[in-house]
Amino acid sequence: MMTLSRKIGRVGLVFLTMAVASAMLVHPSVTLGSDPFFLLAAGEDEPVAVAATVGKLLYTRPLCGRTRSVMSVDATGSVSEFARLPDRLPGVGGEPPCFEDHLTIVPAGTTGAASAGFPTPNPAGFASNYIYVTQGPTILQITPDGAQTVVWKTLPMNPDRPGKRFCDDDVAAVHHAGTSITFDRVGTFRFRMIVLCQTGEIFLLDKSARIVDGSVTGVETNLPIARVNAPPLFSQLPPPFEGPEVAPMSFAPFGGHLLVAAENASDGSGSTGLVLAVKPEDGTVRIVARNVMAAEGVRAIPLTKAAMCNFGGQGIFFTTGFPDRIIRIAKTAFLDQSSSPLSGVLVTSEKGALGATEGLTRLFSTGGTINRQLFRSFDAPLEGATFVDCSVPLIVRLDYFKPVDFTQQLIAVTILSNPPLLNAATDIVRSTLRFGVTGSEPSLNFVGGVPDCTPISGALQCNFKVNLLGVPLGPDTAQPCDNSNQFPGPGFKDGDCPFSLILKGSYVNAATGNDPPLEGD
């Protein structure tokens, strides 16, 4: 929850707004590590939530204002509107509405692009690369290209608050912390969508937008699976509750638990700021860390270097610094002296602008004991945070599939370059390419099982051999491909085949030395 008002943020940090729009700058007031940041110009500022894959960096804006957007930042720091969100109504006394709109991008999970289908689904069946944004009890779904935004789910009525829905914004408040959203990347919550109300209720949702319990099958219910401030132990914890993240299994004794930040909560000792853990089996809540001042959200550090992907050569971790910064931190900051990944989670804090020595706190487990370390200190309050999600395949542009040799039953696919895949001709890992009806089966494979690809002006054209058995007709037409019901056939022409063919593989990310997945149809 952003506790600084819009006016205070403007006055207290007005010196930051003098840069040109969309500039990429290093600011000397970053006190530890001198981490660079994108400085956002007026009209593009007040970033709230942030999410990133190798192909996109998105944030919601503004904190206060009627018109709402998801913005996109490219590798140069240039900002553009990715999607328009529904407007927010005026706040108390007609003041500009101050709401936090949170977002997440669906991960593909540990399988990367290996699963069948396009876009690659996560283990719970959610299509990766789709974006979900929360506005109070409303969950919006945005297509991977930002072209379409729809209401995906509205949470049900809250029996404890007549006339109100779960996660309803409190109209009596001046500022609303909003509804947090994430996906389980560990599996203890069945890889489902997790929604956390600022008042502490936790919901699980499946791919069909049903609210379900934590069982394998997911029994539909209209109630939360747990409440962070459930009596008798935690009934006095004040909201807001934000920034949920499922802890890695190595985070003992809370491996697989849902970690939640509670900036105003106290254990009774007089200090505020707790990190809580919700047990997946029964919803039991325990304290993980105390006195994490203004704890705002939790993010798990990637477990391996292969999972540390870079966005545009700019960093693997991004956090929004109010009112006008997106701070980025490089991969090297998350490696120890032996070049192994640091363990644990990061907790963001809002207290930076108030002079406290908080910013990013690292929590990690040693022999089942949770330890803490001040990871970074900043002069601005932090709000949203994200690691670049390596599991989400880069969606690449493909030329139309054309047969090139009917005798050998060959079909050509041209993979076009598009950032961050700057040179498809050299960066594609050819041995990983698969092409077919689902993109993961060997129904269409390289000629003779070896890569048969030719660089063409920065693009890569690959010839695949067609398996004539098992290529289905499209669901939207009764017409076969060609009159011979074979694909391709001598009479084949563009548009004859209604079904979609999917390409999957990986490419070399030189900035971080790993091979993220890619896909296209």
Backbone torsions as a table, in degrees:
resi	resn	phi	psi	omega
1	MET	NA	127.7	-179.6
2	MET	-82.5	111.1	-173.9
3	THR	-86.7	-19.5	176.3
4	LEU	-76.4	138.1	176.4
5	SER	-74.8	165.3	-179.4
6	ARG	-62.3	-40.7	-178.2
7	LYS	-68.7	-42.4	178.9
8	ILE	-62.3	-41.9	178.8
9	GLY	-60.0	-39.6	-179.7
10	ARG	-66.9	-45.8	-175.8
11	VAL	-70.9	-45.7	-173.4
12	GLY	-69.3	-26.1	-175.8
13	LEU	-126.3	31.5	-173.3
14	VAL	-64.2	-25.2	-179.0
15	PHE	-65.7	-17.1	-178.7
16	LEU	-80.0	-12.5	-172.5
17	THR	-92.4	9.5	-174.7
18	MET	-86.9	-7.3	-179.6
19	ALA	-76.1	162.1	178.5
20	VAL	-73.1	160.4	-177.9
21	ALA	-58.7	137.7	173.4
22	SER	62.2	23.5	179.3
23	ALA	-74.2	152.8	176.6
24	MET	-113.2	108.9	-169.2
25	LEU	-129.9	158.6	169.2
26	VAL	-107.1	123.4	-175.7
27	HIS	-103.7	130.7	-174.6
28	PRO	-68.2	-15.2	-176.5
29	SER	-81.3	-3.8	170.8
30	VAL	-70.1	115.1	-162.7
31	THR	-83.4	-27.5	-179.2
32	LEU	-125.2	127.1	175.1
33	GLY	84.2	-15.7	-178.6
34	SER	48.7	46.4	-179.6
35	ASP	-68.3	130.7	179.2
36	PRO	-72.1	166.0	177.8
37	PHE	-150.3	157.7	169.8
38	PHE	-80.3	128.5	178.0
39	LEU	-101.6	119.5	-174.5
40	LEU	-92.7	138.9	-178.9
41	ALA	-82.2	162.8	175.6
42	ALA	-55.3	136.5	-175.6
43	GLY	95.4	-17.0	176.4
44	GLU	-121.6	3.5	-169.1
45	ASP	-94.2	-161.2	-172.7
46	GLU	56.4	52.5	177.2
47	PRO	-68.4	143.6	-178.7
48	VAL	-115.1	-84.4	-179.6
49	ALA	-93.3	155.2	-178.6
50	VAL	-142.0	145.5	177.1
51	ALA	-147.5	148.9	-174.7
52	ALA	-147.8	144.4	167.6
53	THR	-127.1	-179.1	176.9
54	VAL	-64.7	-20.2	-175.7
55	GLY	-102.6	-13.5	-177.3
56	LYS	-156.1	149.2	173.1
57	LEU	-126.4	116.4	-174.0
58	LEU	-122.0	148.5	171.1
59	TYR	-145.8	155.8	176.0
60	THR	-96.0	150.6	179.0
61	ARG	-157.7	159.4	-9.0
62	PRO	-94.1	178.9	170.7
63	LEU	-69.1	-47.1	-178.4
64	CYS	-121.1	127.5	178.9
65	GLY	148.4	154.9	-176.3
66	ARG	-77.0	-45.6	-176.6
67	THR	-80.7	130.6	-174.3
68	ARG	-121.9	145.2	-178.5
69	SER	-147.5	157.1	161.2
70	VAL	-101.9	124.3	-177.2
71	MET	-105.6	153.5	179.3
72	SER	-118.8	137.2	177.2
73	VAL	-116.5	130.2	177.2
74	ASP	-94.6	-178.2	-172.7
75	ALA	-67.2	-16.7	178.2
76	THR	-91.7	-6.4	-176.2
77	GLY	95.4	1.2	178.7
78	SER	-72.0	136.4	-174.5
79	VAL	-113.0	139.1	174.9
80	SER	-145.4	159.4	178.3
81	GLU	-77.3	125.5	179.3
82	PHE	-89.3	-41.8	-179.4
83	ALA	-157.0	143.4	175.3
84	ARG	-92.0	134.5	179.2
85	LEU	-102.3	161.9	175.1
86	PRO	-58.7	144.7	178.3
87	ASP	-64.6	156.7	173.9
88	ARG	-104.6	145.7	-179.8
89	LEU	-78.3	156.4	179.4
90	PRO	-57.9	152.2	-178.7
91	GLY	-87.4	-159.1	-177.6
92	VAL	-60.3	131.9	177.6
93	GLY	66.9	19.0	179.9
94	GLY	79.6	7.4	178.7
95	GLU	-66.5	157.5	175.6
96	PRO	-55.7	132.2	-177.7
97	PRO	-65.1	130.4	179.7
98	CYS	-111.3	101.1	-178.4
99	PHE	-131.6	144.6	172.2
100	GLU	-96.2	113.7	175.1
101	ASP	-93.8	117.3	-176.9
102	HIS	-99.3	155.0	-179.3
103	LEU	-144.6	161.8	174.9
104	THR	-150.9	154.2	174.8
105	ILE	-110.1	133.2	-176.5
106	VAL	-65.1	125.0	176.3
107	PRO	-79.4	163.1	173.7
108	ALA	-92.4	-15.2	-179.5
109	GLY	90.0	-170.9	-173.8
110	THR	-70.3	-15.7	-177.8
111	THR	-83.3	-6.6	-177.7
112	GLY	58.9	-128.5	-179.2
113	ALA	-96.2	16.1	-175.1
114	ALA	-74.5	-25.4	-178.0
115	SER	-72.2	150.6	-179.4
116	ALA	-71.0	151.0	175.2
117	GLY	107.9	162.4	177.6
118	PHE	-141.6	132.1	-13.8
119	PRO	-61.4	154.5	-177.4
120	THR	-54.2	127.0	178.8
121	PRO	-80.8	152.2	170.7
122	ASN	-77.9	173.6	-175.8
123	PRO	-59.6	-19.1	177.9
124	ALA	-93.7	2.1	175.5
125	GLY	94.2	0.6	175.0
126	PHE	-73.2	135.1	179.6
127	ALA	-73.4	122.9	179.6
128	SER	-63.9	161.2	179.6
129	ASN	77.4	-11.3	173.1
130	TYR	-75.3	149.6	-178.0
131	ILE	-112.8	137.7	175.7
132	TYR	-121.3	133.4	-178.2
133	VAL	-126.0	139.2	178.5
134	THR	-106.3	138.8	169.4
135	GLN	-132.6	94.1	-174.9
136	GLY	60.8	-126.2	-179.3
137	PRO	-81.7	-0.4	-176.5
138	THR	-98.9	132.3	175.4
139	ILE	-112.0	120.7	-179.5
140	LEU	-99.6	145.2	175.7
141	GLN	-114.3	132.3	179.9
142	ILE	-121.1	135.0	179.2
143	THR	-67.1	157.6	-176.1
144	PRO	-56.6	-27.1	179.9
145	ASP	-93.2	-0.5	178.9
146	GLY	78.2	5.5	-173.0
147	ALA	-76.1	-26.2	-174.7
148	GLN	-135.7	132.5	176.2
149	THR	-123.8	126.8	-179.3
150	VAL	-132.4	156.3	171.7
151	VAL	-76.6	116.2	-175.6
152	TRP	-92.6	-35.2	-177.8
153	LYS	-159.7	140.0	168.9
154	THR	-118.2	123.1	-176.5
155	LEU	-64.6	152.3	-173.7
156	PRO	-73.9	174.7	177.3
157	MET	-67.2	145.8	-179.6
158	ASN	-94.7	112.0	-177.9
159	PRO	-62.5	-20.4	179.2
160	ASP	-85.6	-9.7	179.3
161	ARG	-134.1	86.1	-177.0
162	PRO	-51.8	130.9	179.2
163	GLY	83.6	-1.5	-179.2
164	LYS	-116.6	150.5	172.8
165	ARG	-94.2	160.0	169.5
166	PHE	-58.0	140.6	179.3
167	CYS	66.9	15.6	175.9
168	ASP	-61.0	140.0	171.9
169	ASP	-68.3	137.5	179.5
170	ASP	-80.3	107.7	-174.5
171	VAL	-66.9	-15.3	179.6
172	ALA	-83.2	-8.6	-177.3
173	ALA	-93.9	152.9	177.8
174	VAL	-81.2	-32.3	-177.2
175	HIS	-132.3	142.8	-175.6
176	HIS	-122.9	123.0	-177.2
177	ALA	-70.9	-19.8	175.6
178	GLY	85.5	-178.8	-177.0
179	THR	-107.4	120.3	-178.4
180	SER	-82.4	153.4	-177.6
181	ILE	-147.7	142.1	177.0
182	THR	-158.7	178.2	173.2
183	PHE	-122.0	144.6	174.4
184	ASP	-72.6	118.6	178.6
185	ARG	-104.0	1.6	-176.8
186	VAL	-103.3	-41.8	177.7
187	GLY	117.5	-11.3	-178.4
188	THR	-71.1	-18.6	174.0
189	PHE	-113.0	28.2	173.3
190	ARG	63.5	25.1	177.2
191	PHE	62.6	20.4	-177.3
192	ARG	-85.3	171.3	173.4
193	MET	-71.4	136.9	178.5
194	ILE	-117.5	125.8	179.0
195	VAL	-119.7	130.2	-178.0
196	LEU	-120.6	117.3	174.2
197	CYS	-72.1	150.2	178.0
198	GLN	-64.0	-17.5	177.3
199	THR	-89.5	0.0	170.1
200	GLY	109.2	-6.7	178.7
201	GLU	-77.0	139.8	-178.3
202	ILE	-118.6	128.7	179.7
203	PHE	-119.3	146.3	168.6
204	LEU	-109.4	135.8	177.3
205	LEU	-127.4	142.7	178.8
206	ASP	-96.8	-178.5	-173.9
207	LYS	-64.9	-19.2	179.9
208	SER	-93.4	12.4	179.3
209	ALA	69.0	22.6	175.1
210	ARG	-88.8	139.5	169.8
211	ILE	-79.7	124.2	-173.3
212	VAL	-129.9	167.1	174.7
213	ASP	-85.8	-173.8	-175.2
214	GLY	-88.4	8.8	-178.5
215	SER	-72.5	166.4	-179.1
216	VAL	-60.0	-44.6	-178.4
217	THR	-78.1	-24.8	-179.5
218	GLY	73.7	81.1	179.4
219	VAL	-76.3	129.3	-176.4
220	GLU	-67.1	139.6	179.3
221	THR	-152.2	160.3	175.2
222	ASN	-106.3	16.1	-175.5
223	LEU	-119.0	155.6	177.2
224	PRO	-68.6	154.8	177.0
225	ILE	-79.3	-20.0	-179.1
226	ALA	-163.1	164.4	174.8
227	ARG	-130.5	124.7	-177.5
228	VAL	-61.8	-37.9	-178.6
229	ASN	-103.5	41.4	-178.1
230	ALA	-72.4	141.0	175.0
231	PRO	-71.9	160.4	4.2
232	PRO	-91.4	-17.4	-168.8
233	LEU	-73.9	-40.9	-171.4
234	PHE	-118.2	24.4	-175.1
235	SER	-68.7	-16.5	-177.4
236	GLN	-98.4	3.5	-179.9
237	LEU	-71.9	124.3	-179.7
238	PRO	-81.6	149.0	173.8
239	PRO	-73.5	169.2	10.4
240	PRO	-93.0	161.1	172.9
241	PHE	-117.6	129.0	-170.2
242	GLU	-145.8	175.8	168.2
243	GLY	56.5	51.2	-177.8
244	PRO	-70.7	150.5	176.3
245	GLU	-157.3	133.8	175.9
246	VAL	-78.8	124.3	-175.8
247	ALA	-71.9	144.5	173.8
248	PRO	-62.1	155.9	-176.5
249	MET	-64.5	-21.5	179.1
250	SER	-75.8	-6.7	-177.0
251	PHE	-86.5	61.9	-176.7
252	ALA	-72.1	142.8	5.4
253	PRO	-92.0	21.0	-175.1
254	PHE	-114.9	24.2	177.9
255	GLY	-59.7	130.7	-179.6
256	GLY	81.0	-5.2	176.8
257	HIS	-77.8	157.4	172.8
258	LEU	-86.7	116.8	179.0
259	LEU	-89.8	138.3	-175.6
260	VAL	-134.7	137.0	176.4
261	ALA	-91.8	136.5	-179.5
262	ALA	-132.1	90.4	-169.3
263	GLU	-68.5	-29.8	-177.4
264	ASN	-100.0	-1.2	-174.3
265	ALA	-83.1	152.5	179.4
266	SER	-138.7	152.8	176.7
267	ASP	-91.0	8.6	180.0
268	GLY	99.5	-4.0	-177.6
269	SER	-86.2	-6.8	179.8
270	GLY	105.9	-23.4	176.9
271	SER	-89.9	154.0	-179.2
272	THR	-118.8	161.0	179.7
273	GLY	103.6	96.7	180.0
274	LEU	-118.0	151.2	163.8
275	VAL	-112.1	124.0	-175.0
276	LEU	-110.9	157.6	177.8
277	ALA	-125.3	130.2	178.8
278	VAL	-108.2	119.9	-177.8
279	LYS	-72.6	130.6	-175.0
280	PRO	-67.1	-30.0	-175.0
281	GLU	-70.8	-38.8	-172.9
282	ASP	-139.4	3.1	177.7
283	GLY	79.1	8.1	178.3
284	THR	-59.8	136.9	-177.7
285	VAL	-110.4	131.8	177.5
286	ARG	-133.1	158.4	178.1
287	ILE	-86.1	128.6	177.2
288	VAL	-93.9	-47.1	-177.6
289	ALA	-146.4	144.6	179.7
290	ARG	-110.8	160.4	172.9
291	ASN	55.4	39.5	169.5
292	VAL	-92.9	92.0	-167.3
293	MET	-55.4	127.4	177.6
294	ALA	52.2	42.7	179.4
295	ALA	-55.5	126.2	-171.1
296	GLU	-110.9	-36.6	-178.1
297	GLY	-170.4	163.7	-176.4
298	VAL	-124.7	137.9	175.1
299	ARG	-137.6	131.7	-178.8
300	ALA	-78.9	133.6	176.4
301	ILE	-73.0	133.4	178.8
302	PRO	-53.0	142.8	-172.7
303	LEU	-78.3	-25.9	-176.1
304	THR	-133.0	161.1	176.2
305	LYS	-66.2	-31.3	177.9
306	ALA	-63.9	-25.1	179.1
307	ALA	-90.5	4.1	178.9
308	MET	-100.1	86.5	-178.3
309	CYS	-92.9	156.7	-175.9
310	ASN	-109.2	139.5	171.0
311	PHE	-97.8	112.9	172.8
312	GLY	57.7	24.8	-178.4
313	GLY	72.4	13.4	-173.2
314	GLN	-103.4	-17.7	-179.2
315	GLY	153.7	168.3	177.8
316	ILE	-110.2	-8.8	-179.6
317	PHE	-134.1	135.1	-179.6
318	PHE	-132.5	140.1	176.6
319	THR	-141.2	144.7	-178.7
320	THR	-88.4	125.9	177.1
321	GLY	-107.4	114.6	-175.5
322	PHE	-68.8	140.6	5.1
323	PRO	-101.1	-0.8	-168.1
324	ASP	-149.8	29.6	-177.4
325	ARG	-130.3	146.5	165.2
326	ILE	-121.1	104.6	-175.8
327	ILE	-82.7	138.9	-179.0
328	ARG	-126.1	140.2	-176.6
329	ILE	-124.9	136.0	-174.0
330	ALA	-79.4	164.9	-179.4
331	LYS	-59.5	-37.8	-175.6
332	THR	-60.4	-26.2	-179.7
333	ALA	-68.1	-18.3	-176.4
334	PHE	-106.7	16.7	176.7
335	LEU	-115.4	142.5	178.4
336	ASP	-84.7	-171.9	-175.5
337	GLN	-65.1	-23.0	177.5
338	SER	-93.2	10.3	179.3
339	SER	68.4	23.3	174.5
340	SER	-96.8	149.3	-179.1
341	PRO	-62.7	140.0	170.8
342	LEU	-66.3	150.3	179.4
343	SER	-98.5	168.8	171.7
344	GLY	99.8	-155.5	-176.4
345	VAL	-134.1	159.9	173.1
346	LEU	-108.6	141.4	176.5
347	VAL	-117.8	124.7	177.3
348	THR	-85.0	153.0	-178.7
349	SER	-133.4	150.0	178.9
350	GLU	-94.6	-1.0	-168.2
351	LYS	-85.7	1.9	-174.8
352	GLY	-56.6	-43.1	-176.0
353	ALA	-74.1	-12.0	-178.1
354	LEU	-96.8	8.0	173.6
355	GLY	90.1	-1.1	-179.9
356	ALA	-79.8	153.9	-179.4
357	THR	-84.8	63.8	177.8
358	GLU	-131.3	163.7	178.5
359	GLY	175.8	-81.8	172.6
360	LEU	-121.8	120.8	177.2
361	THR	-109.0	130.8	176.6
362	ARG	-97.0	127.5	172.3
363	LEU	-109.8	132.8	-179.7
364	PHE	-146.7	158.4	-174.9
365	SER	-104.4	132.8	173.3
366	THR	-129.9	110.1	-179.6
367	GLY	59.8	32.7	179.1
368	GLY	84.9	4.0	177.1
369	THR	-108.6	132.4	-180.0
370	ILE	-85.3	123.7	177.6
371	ASN	-110.6	164.0	-179.0
372	ARG	-135.2	154.0	-178.7
373	GLN	-149.6	133.8	172.1
374	LEU	-72.7	109.4	-173.4
375	PHE	-83.5	-43.6	178.2
376	ARG	-149.8	147.9	173.2
377	SER	-122.3	134.5	-176.7
378	PHE	-127.8	161.3	179.6
379	ASP	-94.6	13.7	178.7
380	ALA	-135.4	145.5	177.2
381	PRO	-67.4	138.1	-179.0
382	LEU	-96.5	144.3	-178.8
383	GLU	-119.2	-93.0	179.7
384	GLY	-81.3	162.5	178.9
385	ALA	-156.9	152.1	179.1
386	THR	-160.2	146.4	162.1
387	PHE	-92.6	147.9	174.9
388	VAL	-63.4	127.1	-176.8
389	ASP	-87.3	107.5	-178.9
390	CYS	-68.4	-23.3	-172.5
391	SER	-73.8	-20.4	-175.1
392	VAL	-79.0	116.1	-177.2
393	PRO	-64.7	142.3	170.8
394	LEU	-71.0	125.5	177.1
395	ILE	-83.9	117.1	-176.4
396	VAL	-102.9	159.3	177.2
397	ARG	-90.0	133.1	-179.4
398	LEU	-120.1	144.4	171.4
399	ASP	-74.6	160.3	-179.1
400	TYR	-61.2	141.1	-177.6
401	PHE	-72.6	121.9	-177.2
402	LYS	-127.8	136.1	174.3
403	PRO	-70.3	139.7	-179.2
404	VAL	-118.4	-17.0	-178.5
405	ASP	-153.9	101.6	-176.9
406	PHE	-71.0	-29.2	-179.5
407	THR	-63.4	-46.6	-180.0
408	GLN	-91.8	1.3	-178.5
409	GLN	57.3	56.1	179.5
410	LEU	-103.9	148.9	174.6
411	ILE	-135.8	139.1	-175.8
412	ALA	-102.1	137.2	175.6
413	VAL	-126.8	127.1	178.9
414	THR	-107.0	121.5	178.5
415	ILE	-95.2	119.7	-175.8
416	LEU	-92.1	150.0	177.2
417	SER	-75.9	136.3	171.0
418	ASN	-157.7	139.0	-173.6
419	PRO	-54.1	140.0	3.0
420	PRO	-87.9	7.5	173.9
421	LEU	-82.9	88.1	-170.7
422	LEU	-79.8	-26.0	-178.9
423	ASN	-143.8	90.4	-178.5
424	ALA	-60.3	-30.1	-176.9
425	ALA	-63.3	-33.0	-176.5
426	THR	-110.1	-24.4	-171.1
427	ASP	-93.5	-17.0	178.6
428	ILE	-68.2	132.7	173.0
429	VAL	-85.6	96.9	-168.6
430	ARG	-61.7	-34.6	-177.6
431	SER	-66.0	-14.3	-178.7
432	THR	-92.2	-9.5	-172.3
433	LEU	-69.1	135.5	173.4
434	ARG	-135.1	146.9	-173.7
435	PHE	-146.2	123.8	-179.2
436	GLY	-178.2	-163.9	-176.5
437	VAL	-67.8	-36.4	176.6
438	THR	-108.4	-15.0	179.8
439	GLY	90.2	-6.5	-179.1
440	SER	-122.0	-11.6	-178.7
441	GLU	-91.9	158.2	-178.8
442	PRO	-85.3	25.3	-178.6
443	SER	-64.8	-30.5	173.9
444	LEU	-127.9	120.5	-176.1
445	ASN	-137.9	175.8	179.0
446	PHE	-60.6	151.5	177.2
447	VAL	-60.5	120.9	-179.9
448	GLY	67.3	12.4	177.7
449	GLY	80.2	8.0	179.9
450	VAL	-121.9	152.9	179.7
451	PRO	-61.1	125.9	176.4
452	ASP	-122.8	77.3	-173.2
453	CYS	-124.4	147.9	-178.7
454	THR	-128.9	124.8	174.8
455	PRO	-65.8	136.0	178.9
456	ILE	-137.2	96.4	175.4
457	SER	50.8	52.2	178.1
458	GLY	85.3	-13.1	175.1
459	ALA	-98.1	172.6	-179.8
460	LEU	-132.1	117.4	176.8
461	GLN	-100.3	123.9	-179.4
462	CYS	-119.3	138.7	177.9
463	ASN	-99.7	126.2	179.0
464	PHE	-113.7	147.6	177.6
465	LYS	-93.8	132.6	-174.6
466	VAL	-88.4	130.9	169.1
467	ASN	-88.7	111.3	-174.9
468	LEU	-69.6	-17.8	178.5
469	LEU	-88.3	132.9	172.7
470	GLY	87.5	8.1	174.0
471	VAL	-88.0	109.5	-170.6
472	PRO	-81.8	167.5	171.5
473	LEU	-81.2	157.0	178.4
474	GLY	-72.5	150.4	-177.8
475	PRO	-71.0	-16.4	-174.2
476	ASP	-97.4	9.3	-179.4
477	THR	-154.9	149.5	176.0
478	ALA	-95.9	-1.8	-177.2
479	GLN	-82.6	134.5	176.7
480	PRO	-77.3	167.0	170.9
481	CYS	-72.0	111.2	175.1
482	ASP	73.1	160.9	-176.7
483	ASN	-73.6	-16.9	-176.6
484	SER	-90.9	1.3	-179.3
485	ASN	60.2	26.8	175.1
486	GLN	-124.4	154.4	-179.8
487	PHE	-135.0	127.2	-12.0
488	PRO	-83.9	161.9	178.2
489	GLY	-125.1	173.7	-175.3
490	PRO	-59.0	-28.9	-178.0
491	GLY	-96.9	13.0	-175.3
492	PHE	-64.3	138.2	174.1
493	LYS	-142.8	164.3	-178.9
494	ASP	-52.6	134.3	176.8
495	GLY	90.1	-5.4	-178.6
496	ASP	-71.0	-31.0	-174.9
497	CYS	-103.6	115.3	-173.9
498	PRO	-83.1	-16.2	-175.5
499	PHE	-82.1	158.6	-178.1
500	SER	-93.9	138.3	174.6
501	LEU	-112.8	141.1	-170.0
502	ILE	-120.0	135.1	173.8
503	LEU	-109.0	136.6	176.5
504	LYS	-136.7	152.8	179.1
505	GLY	176.7	-149.8	178.1
506	SER	-149.7	167.9	178.9
507	TYR	-140.7	164.3	-178.2
508	VAL	-85.9	124.5	173.1
509	ASN	-99.9	95.6	-173.9
510	ALA	-62.4	-28.1	-176.7
511	ALA	-65.5	-31.3	-178.5
512	THR	-123.3	-1.5	174.6
513	GLY	71.9	24.2	176.1
514	ASN	-124.8	176.5	-173.8
515	ASP	-120.8	84.9	179.7
516	PRO	-66.2	156.7	179.1
517	PRO	-77.2	157.8	173.3
518	LEU	-138.6	160.7	176.6
519	GLU	-162.1	159.7	177.5
520	GLY	-162.9	161.5	175.2
521	ASP	-138.3	NA	NA
